[in-house]
Amino acid sequence: MVGGHALSLGETLAGLGAALLGALLIVIVALFRSASIQRAASAEATWRAREAEARLAGLERQQSEASGRLQAFASALGARQADLARGVAERLDAVGARVGDGLAASGQATSEQLSRLEARLAVIDAAGAQIGALAGQVTDLKAILSNKPARGAFGQGRMEAILKDALPPSAYAFQARLSTGVRPDALIRLPGDPRGLAIDAKFPLEGFERLRVAESPEAVKAAEARVRADVGRHIADVGDKYLLAGETQDVALLFVPSEQIHAELAERFEDVTARAYRARVLIVSPSLLMLAVQVVQGLTRDAAMREQAHVLQAEIGRLMEDVRRIGERVEKLKSHFGQATADLDQIAISAEKIGRRGARIEQMELGPMAEPEALPNPLRRDAAE
């Protein structure tokens, strides 16, 4: 019963049949849809498979191309590595050669520098030996300067060496005796003047030695006073002994054997220098003495030239006579050349005349020349007979 209505068997069976038919239709539709879906899925799967195969083929092609490119790159890389290795080897060889040359040059330069260094060390050793010798000489010099007789001999020896090196023996004399009986250490003879220039070499050095070793201001002051007293007294003695009217020059030289002492005297003891100037005594160091000697050299040379002036005049006269003779001979040669020129002019005129006559002869018109008659041949005549 449905809704209060009783169904019959037929209606029930019809309803069941309709339900079954509907269900069957639903199943058929579902199956049809499932087949359509499967066909679509199969087509899509086929398409996807084909697309995958195409992609795989593309990938294989790309892989092949990449493999070829990799092989080409590998070969190029190998060639590049070979070139790079060869270039590196060449560079290394060049660098090795340069380094070898540099090391050889450096070794040679080092050897040369060592040789020069050895030479310099030898020079330094020699200089050290010389310095040692000079130190010994300085010690000896101090001993000499502290001993008055030895000091006089030292100054005398140095002065004599300067005079002997620069002047001829006739221009000086050592320990020459003057009219008063005194003997100056040296007497320089000036040309054209009978008066000699006296030189004293016994300069007092005791005060300077005390001044050198003085430490306190009182000792320095006492040493300076000693220098002024000793040098002033010696200047007066030189002026009294060696300035003789008509026999010696108006000035005398007081020789100081040390440039340093002379410079200190001129700088520190100006009053002593002025006193010597007033006394007409010139205090000279070795360099100033050499300068004075050079002046004497010039005077001696000028005097010798004046003595030889008459000889020069005679030679000039003879030379002028020779020049006059040369002039006369030139005039004679000029006249000979003039005569020879005139003769050459005459010869040229004669040659010109001869040329003109020859030209006239060439211009003359002559008839044809007759052929010469044949002379009889006696040999042929004899043969005919």
C-alpha positions, 0 to 999 in steps of 0.5 A: 500500500502506498499512500493508503492505496493498495497496489496490485501485483501487476502494478508492483511488477510494473513498478519494479520493472520500471525501477529496474529499467531506470536502474539499467538506464542509469548503469548504461549511462554510467558505463557510457560515461565511464567509457567516454572518460576512459577513451578521453583518458586514453587519448590524453595518455596517448597524447601525453605519451607522444609529447613525452616521446617528443620531449625525450627525443628533444632531450636526446637531441639536446643531450647529443648536441651538448655531448658534441659541444662538450667534446668540442669544448674538451678538445678545445680545452685540451688544445688550450691547455697544451698551448698554455703548458707550452707557453708556460714552459717557454716562459719558464725557460725564458725566465730561467735563462733570464734568472741564470743571466741575472745570477751570472751578471749579479755574480760577476758584479758581486765579484767585481764589488768584492774585488773593489771592496778588497782594493778599498780595504787594502787602501784602508789598511794602507791608510791605517798604516799611514795614520799610524805612521803619522801618529808616530810622526806627530809624537815625534813632532811633539818631541821636536817642538818641545826641544828648542834645538830640535825645533829649530832644526825642524823649521830650518829643514822645512824652510830649506825644502821649500827654497830648494824646490822652487829656486836655483842654487844661485838664488839663495844661501843657507847660514850666510855670514853678514858683515856683523858676523850674524848668520841668518838661516837663509838669505835670498838673493834678488836679481839686480839688487845686491841686498839679500832677503834674510829669513829666520826659522827659529820661531818660539813655540813654547808659549803655543805648547803651553796654550795648547795644554792649558785647561783653566782660564788662568793657565790660558791667560798665562800662556797667552802672555808667554806667547806675546813675550816670546814672539815680541822678543824674537821679532825685536831680535830679528829686526836688530840682527838682519835689517842692515842698511845697504846689506839686506832688504828693508824687511826680514821674514820670520818663518813659522813651520805650521799653518795652524800656528800662523792662523792662530797667531793672526787671529788671536794675537793681532797685537803681535802681528801689528808689532811685527809689521811695525818692526818690518818683520813679516811672519810667514807660514809655509804657504806664504813663504812659497808665495814669496818664493814664486815672486822671487822666481818671477823676478829671477826669470825677468832678470834672466830675460833682461840679460838675454835681451841683447842676444834677442836683439842681435838675433832679431837684427839677423832675422831682419837681414834675412827678411831683406834678402828674401825681399830682394830675391822675391823682386828678382824672381818677380822680374824673371817671372815677368820676362817669362810671361813676356816670352810666353806672350810672344810664343802665343802670338807666333802660335796664333799666326801659324794657326791663321796661316794654316787656316788660309792654306786649308781654305785654298781651292786646288784642281783635281790631281792627275793620276801618275803615269805608270812606269815601265817594269823592266822585269816584265820586258825581260820576260817578254824577250 
